Amino acid sequence: MNESPSSYRAGHVAIVGRPSVGKSTLLNALIGARISITSKKPQTTRYRITGILSEPQRQFAFVDTPGFQTRNRSPLNERLNRAVRDTLAAVDAVIWVVDAHRLTEADRAVATLLPSGVPIVVAVNKIDQRKDKAALLGLLAQISALRDFAAIVPVSAERGTQLRELKDEIAKLLPRSPPLYSDADLTDRDERFLAGEFIREKIFRLLGEEVPYATTVAIDQFEERGALRRVRATVYVDKPGQRAILLGAAGAQMKAIATQARADMERVFGGTVYLEVWVKVKRGWAHDDAQLTRFGY
C-alpha cells in the first residue's frame, strides 16, 4: 500500500456484454478466484460484483455486470440494465466481451450502448472453441469496423489464454493512483452476499430452463463464530408448481442444491458451514418494485 502514485496504476474496469459470452468466467479467471457465479444458462448474473486483483505496480477492480438485456423487457431486466449503465458511468475502462463464434445483433445493440468517453478493450472470448482461424480474423475485422477500440484481444477465459495480454492492455488505460483496496481484498462483497449467490448458482446449474429465472434468494440469518458459519436462507419462487420442482421428491432436489452450495461456502470461507434453506412462494416478485428493492435489485 506504499507504492508511489507516480508509478502505480489503479482503477475500476467494467466487464460488459450480452448474456452468455462468459463475463463471469472471465472475471474469475482474471482474479484467480471464483467469486462470481457461473452456469451454462444465460443471464445467471443479476448483481454487480467487483473482483480485485493486485499486482506489482497496478491494481484492477473488475466490475462484473449482468448481461445487457436488449430483448426481454421486465421490471427486473430494466433494473439489471440500469445497473450496467450506472457501472459504465463510473469506471476508468471497459472490457466488452464478445463470443468468438459470431457477432450477433444483440452484440451490436450492446455496442451502441457503450460510453463514448471511456476507453474500451474488446475481449473476444472462447477462442479455444474456434478452430477456423481465418473466420476468427474476419470476426476481428467486423469488430474493428464498429468503432475505435483501445485494443482487441482474443482470449479463452476457460483456459486462461492471453489473459496476461488482456491485463497489460487494460493497465495502460488506468489512471496513475495509489491502490484503491487492500492487497488482501478479492471482492467488495461480503460472505453473506456470496452465500446467497452460491445457492442461486446451484439452482441454475441443477434445474431446467424455467424455474431458475423465477427464483431469488434471501439470506435471513448469517452468524459467524470463528471458523463456523450458520446460514439460514429462503428461496422465493413465483408459483407453487415451481416450488414443487425446486424441492423435488421428498425434498431431494433442494437437498442436493444446499449440499453443493454449502461445499462452495466452506471452500471459500475456510470453515464449517451449517446451512438451512427454505422454499416459499412469492407471486409476482420479479414484477413488483417493492419486492425487487427488498431483494437488492
N, C-alpha and C positions, 0 to 999 in steps of 0.2 A: 504493500500500500504506500510505499515511499518513492515510487517512480517519479521522475521529473515530468511535469506536464509538457515540457518542450519535446520530449521523445516518446511519451506514452500516448496511445490512441485508445479511445473507448467510446462506445455509442450503442444505440438501440437499432436493431435491424428487423424489420417486419418480414415474415415469410408468408407469402400470399399465393393464391392460385385457385383454380376451380376445384370442386371436390374430386377426390381420388387420384391426385397427382403425386401424393407421397410427402406432403408438407410435414406432418408429424414425425414420420420416419426420418426425414432429413434433419429435423431439429434434434431428435435423439442421437442420430449418428454424429452430428457436429459437436455436441457437448459430451458424447461418450457415456450417456446415462439415459435410462428410459423414464422420462418424466411426463411425456405427452402420450396419451393413449392412441392405439392404432387398431385398425381392423381392415378387412378387405371391402367392407361396405363404405359407400360414400357418406360424407357429412357426419363422420364419427366425432370430430372435434366440434365442441359447442362453446368452449370457454377460451378466452385469451390466456395464454400461459407463457412466461418468459423463461428461457433456458440460458444460463450464464456460463460462459467459457472464458477462463482467464489463462492467458499465455504470456510468455515474456514480451514485454513492451506493448501488449494490446489486450483488450477485454471486449468480448462480444456479448451483447444482451439480445439474444434471438427471440423474437416475439412470434409464437405460433398463433395463427388465427383460424377461425372457421373457414371452410371453403366458401368462396363468394357464390351465393345462390342467385343465378340470373334468370331462372325459370319459375320455380315453385314459390309463390308468394303466400306468406302466412305471418301472423304476428311474431312467431318465434324466429322465422327466417329473416324478417325485417330487422329484428334485434341483433341477430348474428351479423348481418351485413353492416349494420351501424357500428358494431364493434370493430369490424375490419376497417371501415372508413375512419373511425376515431384513431385507430392504431397508425394508419398511414399518415395522419396529420401530425404525428408526434415522434417520428423516427428520423434517424440520420441517413438510412439507406434501406432499400427494399430488395429482397430476393423474390423474384417471380418464378414460381416453379411450373414447368411445362412437361408433360409426358412426352418421352422421346418417340412414341409411336406416331403421333399426329398432332397437328394444331387444329383444334376444334372451334366451332362458333362460340362455345362457352369461353374458351381461352381468349378469343378476340374480344368478347364482351368484357372480360376482366381487364384486358389491356387498355380499353378505353377508360377504365376507372382508376388506373394507376396515376399517381400525382405527377404533375409536370415539374415541380421544384425539388424533387428528391431523386438522387441517383439510383438507378435500377440495374441490378445484375440478374441475368436470366440463368436459372439452373435447369438445364434440360435433363430431367431425371429418367432413370430406368434404362440407361444406355446398354446395360448388360443384357437386356431382353431384345435389343435391336441388332440383328445380325447384318442387315443390309446397310453398310456404311455409306454407300452413295446416297441412299434415301435419307439417311441422317444428315448428310451435308445439305441436301435440298431443304430439309426442315429448318436447319440453322439459317439458311438463306431467307426462308419465309419469315422467320422471327426477326432477323436483322432488318428486313424491309418495313417492319411495323413502325419503328421509331428509333431514336438514338438511345442505345443502351450503354452503360458503363463497361459491361463485359457480358459475354455469353459463354457459359462453362458447361459442357456435357458432364454429367455425374451419374453415379449409381449410389443412392443413399443406402440401399440394402447391402452393397458390397464395400462401401467406403471409397469408391473410385473417384479420384480427383477432388476430394473434399478439401485437401490442403490448398489446391489451386483456387478453389472457390473462396476459402477463407482469406487467401492472400489478396484476391481482387476486392473483397469487401473491406479489408483492413485499410486499403488505400483511400477509402471513402469516409472513414470515421474521423471525427474531429480530434485534434490533439487535446487530451484531457486526462486528468488523473482517473484511476479506477472508479467506477460507479458503484461497485459492490465489493464485498469481501472476497478474497481469493477462494475461500471455502464454500461460497454460495454456489449452488447449482440451479436454483429456481427462486422466483419471487413468491411462489405459492407454499402454503404450509401443509403439514401432514393431513390435517382434516380434509382439505380440498382434495389432495391426492387419493385419500381413501375412497371418496365418492367417485372419483374418476376410474379407479381400478375396478370398482363394482360395475360401473357403466360399460367399461371396455369388455368385460366378460359377457355382459348381456348382448352386446353387439357381436361378439365372436361366437357365442354358443346358440343363439336363437336365429330364426328365419328372417325374412325380409321385412315384415311389417312391424312386429312387436317392438324391436329396439327403438324405433323412431317415436313410438308412443310412450316411452318411458323417460323418467327423470329420477335422480337420486338425491335424497336429502340426508345429511348426517345429523342425526338427532342428539347424539352424545359422543364425545371423544375425550377420553380420560387417559392421561399419560402419567405413569408412575415408574420412574426409572426406565428400564427396558421393556416394560409392559404397557400395552395399549388396550383399552376396552372401547370398542366401537359399536354403536347402535345406529343402524341406517334403515331408511324406508325407501322402497322403490315405488314410485307412483305410476300408474298406468291409466289409460283413458277409458277402458271398457272392462267389464267383468270377464269377458272371454279372454282378453289379453292377460288378465291376472291368472287365469287357469293355465294358460300356456306357459307363463313365466314360472309358476310353481311346479308344473309337471306332475306326473303321477306320484302321489304320496310325498310331494314336495321334493322329488329327486332332482329336478332341473335347477331349482333355486339353491339346493344344497351344493350342486356342482359349481354354480356361479360363485357362491360365497366361499367355497373351498379354494378355488383358483384365485379369487380376489385377495383372500387372506394370505395366501402364499406370496403374492406380489408385495403386499404390505409388509410382511415380515422381512422379505429380502431387502426392500428399500429402507424401511425404518430401523432395521437392525435389532429387532427384538420380537418377543412373543405378542401376538395379537389375538384377542378374543373378539370375534365378530358375530353380531346378531343382526339379521336382515329380515324386515317385514315387507309385505307387498300390499298396497292399498289402491283402491280405485279413486281417482280424482278426475271426474269427467271434464273435458274441455280445457285442461290445464294449459295446453300449448296455444290456446287462443284467448286466454284471459290475462290481461296486462298485470293484474294484481298478483296472480299466481306466478307469472314469469319473473316478476320482480322478487317475489319470495324465494324462488329457486336460483336467483343470482344471474339471470339472463339480462 
